[in-house]
Each structure stands twice: as C-alpha cells, then as structure tokens.
Amino acid sequence: MLRRITFFKPYYCSGCCTRFKSTFSKDPVSNPDGSSLPDSEKAIHPFRVAVEEQGSIVKRLIKEATTSSEELDKAVIKLKNKKQLLEAKLQELSSLIPQVNKVKLDDLIKQRFYYDQSFSIYGGVAGLYDFGPAGCAVKNHLLQDWRQFFVLTDGMLEVDCPVLTPEAPLRASGHVEKFTDYLISDSLTGESYRADHLIRQSLESLAKKKGKQSGEAKQALAGLGSLDGQGLQGLIDRFGITAPGTGNALTQPREFNLMFDTAAGADSRQQGGRHRLFLRPETAQGIFTNFRRLLDFNRGRLPMAVAQIGQSFRNEVQPRSGLLRLREFALAEIEHFYDPEDRRLRFRQHPPCEMAHYAADCWDAECLLTDGCGRVDWIECVGCADRAAYDLSRHSEASGESLVAARTATGGTSRSFTPSVVEPSFGVGRLLSAILEHNYRQRPGRDEQRTCLSLPAWLAPYHCALLPMNGGSAEMRQLIRRLHRRLAVGENLAGLVDADSRGVSIGKRYARCDQLGVPFAVTVDYDSVAEVKAGALSELDSNLLSDWPADCRQPTVTLRERDSRQQVRVPIDRVPGLVKQLVEQRVTWSQVMDTEAVFQGQTGTKSNR
C-alpha cells in the first residue's frame, strides 16, 4: 500500500515538495543510513533518526513499570527538543524552494474560474467554494485517475453512501462526543478562534523576536500539539496572549463539535431528537456499517479494500486559505480490512494528542503549500490511519450486529475475529491546490507578467484548444467543427473552442489558453482555408468523422505546445491522433519537432485569399 500512497507525487516539480510525517518514524523505503534518499531528504535523515530513537526510548519507558515520573518527563522533554530541531531543519529546507506569487496565482484561479467563493454576489460564505468549468474538469480527471490507479488496478470494491447520517452510528463511532476542536473567543466582541491556531500564530511571532521569550516560545511550539484545554489555557496565561485586533482577554478554551446537525421530517424536532441527523464528517462510516454485506459480496475473503469518493462536512471554526480548510469538501477514502494476526504492514505511532479518537497509528503525507498569509508550510494532503478494530467493534456493540470475519486454519478449525483497518484518506481539494501551485509558472524575461499553468496534458481541463484566426471565416469554423468532433468522438479528448469575434489577437488567445493550462493549441488560419478545394468542405460537413477525400489536398493547421510555445504544421486529419499520442505520453514534443514541419509563419492573409 505504501507504493499506492505515493500516487500524487508525480504532479509536483521535485521530491522535496512532498513528505511523509510521523513523529516517531523514518522514511519507510530508505536504507538505514539514508543513502537511497534524494539530496533534500539526506539532510533531514539524521534528525529523523534522532527523533525515532528518542521516541523508542519514550515508548519503552512508558511500558516499564519501574520508570519514575521524573525519568519519563526528562525523556519526553528530550524528544520535544529533537522534534524542534527536525522541524527547524524542515523549515530551513522549505525556505530554499522558490516561493509562488500567491496573489497572482489566486488572481489567475479566480479570473479563469477554476474556483471561487460560493454565493459571492451576496458577499460569499467562508469555507464554501464553487468549482468552475476548468476546476471541475481537473478535479474529474484527478478522480478518474485515482479510481483507475486504486480501485480498478488493485481490484477494490467501491460504494456510494448518503451524506446524511443518523445519530446512532456517529455516536457509536465516537464522533458525537469526541469529534471536537478547542474554541476560544474574544471576551468582549464574541469573535471565535480555534485555540491551537491562535496560540501558534502568537508563539511564532514571539519566536522571531530576540530575548528570553523567544526561546520559551520555540519550546512551547514544539509541544503545542500535545496539549489539552488546560494546557492551552496555561500558554495563554504564560505568554499573555490576547484577541487579535482588539487586544481583549480571551475566554477559557472549550470543546466545540465539528459536525453539522439537522433533522429528518417536518415534526422530527418535536419527537425528542429521534430523527436527528448529521452531515457526515468522513465517508468511512458508510463503509463500516455495510461491512457484513461487503464481506459477503467478496465471498468472505480478506484482505478486502473498499473505496468511496464523496462530499464531507466539518463546521470549521476558521475556514481559510482557499481549498485548504473548508466546511464542505471532497474526500477519496479507502478502508483496507485485514486479519490482525496476518499483518505485513505497520505504521509507527503519532503521539496520542495528534490522532483522531478512532486511530491507533497515523501517518500524514504532506505537501509544501502557501497559506493565505503567504507562508510556505507543510500541509497534510493524505492522512493514513491505522484504525485497528475500533469502528467495527463499536458498531457491533451498538447495533447488535456481528461484524466479524472467519478464517479456517490448517486442520479444519475455524476462527472468528474482528478485522483491523488501515485507512488512507485523500483530501481532494488540498491535492488540487497543490497541483495548481506546483504547476504555476511565470514567463521569464519580458514575458514575466504572463502566467500559465504547466499542467500535465492528461490532467489539464482541456487537452487541446481550437482557434480560428482573428475573426474566423465560415470556412475556418467548418474546419474547427471537424477537428472538435474528431477529437471528442474519435479520440475521447476534450477540445476548447476559442472563436473570439471581438478582434482579440491570436497571441492573447494563446495566453488565455496557457493560463487555463491547456497543453496544445490548434490554429486554423488563412493558409488552411486556401488549401481546401472548392466545394470539399460542404461535402465533408455532412459527416465530420469521414476521412478526407483521397483526391483532395488535405489542409494543414498549426499545432502549438504550451510550455515551449513552439509550433509545427500538420495535416488537419492527423491532428487528433497526434494530440492523443502526446496526451498519453506515447510521443514527446521533441519527437514531434523532429518529424513535423516547423511553422515559420503563414503566407496567406484575409486580403489575398
């Protein structure tokens, strides 16, 4: 499964833009000395090993009955210090990566309607975003490839369960009581903040200053993730943290449940909450409650993997940073069920404070991303949790349904057991943000104001743009229709027709397509029209998929590649197949440049046709 978890990595420019994060772990596929790691990871490897070794010491001391509290406290402090050195080294390497102009990237995303804040004509709603045509297309291509990569290739099962979930299964899973964040508020204005985020921001500001408090703030940051409400209040008091903007005192941290609740039926609220429902915070519970049927469908065989793609909802205290923290978002999750006595895979443990209530072990796969304040930081894009037998056991106990599997051992004896579960959970919005940011480019030199998205061809919202020369004659539009039809029906490719009648130059239309991330553009110009035999188009227009007549000269068009901006001249009916080969990476653009006629400029004009 580790091989599968690296699915998203090829989208980014270098290996240093992704990482696995586990407090007590080293890279799972490297040699002990780190020799197989990329250069960026080799610098980090000694720090990871130091954290792992100290983490092992802490775990050993916890298990030993003779360990004194003083000895354990010293070991924990030493572990926190090593963690702090690791994080500092990670931040140092992160600072070496060229920063993206976040303002220009956000402008491009909004201008080309990849996505934008929902209900913006009414002022917008925090944490809710609409995906435009380009955003929908890239998201769909991403999920199609995810499904191909995981579900189809590995023979997984797939389900689709409703987002509305009754209270009973979510109470059994622990979400009703434990799916919480700590909330604090301005004591006068009442404005609320997520406690750990506000404290982290304050401590980061103090850590940048000189003096005694700087060192104390850095030490406090290292242990921030392990604190409960009382510990968070201790930091507020110790460092004099107040409400941002007003300087008012803050309320005590209090637990806040992140689920949206509602009710079913017109009179449901008068029936003692009997029909209380929640918008699901994850897709997993629908899989767990259907475990018995899924196991039967799979003929009782384990291991068994079940996938689900769908919307989830969390009532975030402070949604922020575009798609990075939303109240409604898409998840692509997999539940791997296996016999706990036949385990071949292990994830090392995060500190308990960093894990969800259902997790026994947890890993994060993180990407370097720019937040709303322009800071580059590691952001979780995939969480990999060892849920053990927690969910199935709780649902079995609450529902009275036996959610167990059976295995016949050598000799004919049968053994029943509750399967354990490993869950990789992919945040689709965060992956999409990472894809856009890591493929954002600004043209060098005098074109530096021009921006583009250098998306892989298969992932781009449209595979090819179809552009008639300025204005576009009737003959040009006929040739464009033929190309569009043969791309869509003949090759299953998405073509974007950009026939601008407002006199916008071909150069500006190329730039517009580059900003959308379209990898190839076909231009039908005056030379294309001049090469067509009189009357041939009217005959072909009745059947756009028919081959060009053998006795007629086939017109040529230009094919442009986005990143190099180079162009070649190609016969029109060869274009769809050539673009298909380029999208599927069966040929490279350099090979096309070697075999096709390089375009030097058209010879015909509108006036000399």
Secondary structure, DSSP 4 states (H G I P E B T S, - for coil): -HHHHGGGGGGSS-GGGEEEE-TT---TTS-TTSTTS-HHHHTTHHHHHHHHHHHHHHHHHHH-TT--HHHHHHHHHHHHHHHHHHHHHHHHHHHTSPPP-HHHHHHHHHHTTSEEETTGGGT--TT-EEE-HHHHHHHHHHHHHHIIIIIITTT-EE----SEEEHHHHHHTTHHHH-EEEEEEBTTT--EEEHHHHHHHHHHHHHTS-SHHHHHHHHHHHTGGG--HHHHHHHHHHHT---TTT-PPBPPPEEEE---EEESSTTGGGTTTTTEEEE-S-SHHHHHHTHHHHHHHTTT-SSEEEEEEEEEE---SS-BTGGGB-SEEEEEEEEEEE-GGG-----PPPPGGGS-TT-SEEEEEEEEEE-TTS-EEEEEEEEEEEEETHHHHHHHHHH-----EEEEPTTS-EEEEPPEEEEEEEEHHHHHHHHHHHTEEE-SGGGTT-EEE---TTTSS-SEEEEESTT--HHHHHHHHHHHHIIIIIH---EEE----S---HHHHHHHHHHHT--EEEEE-HHHHHTSPTTHHHHHTT-TTSPPPTTSPPPEEEEEETTT--EEEEEGGGHHHHHHHHHTTSS-HHHHHHHSEEP---S--STT-
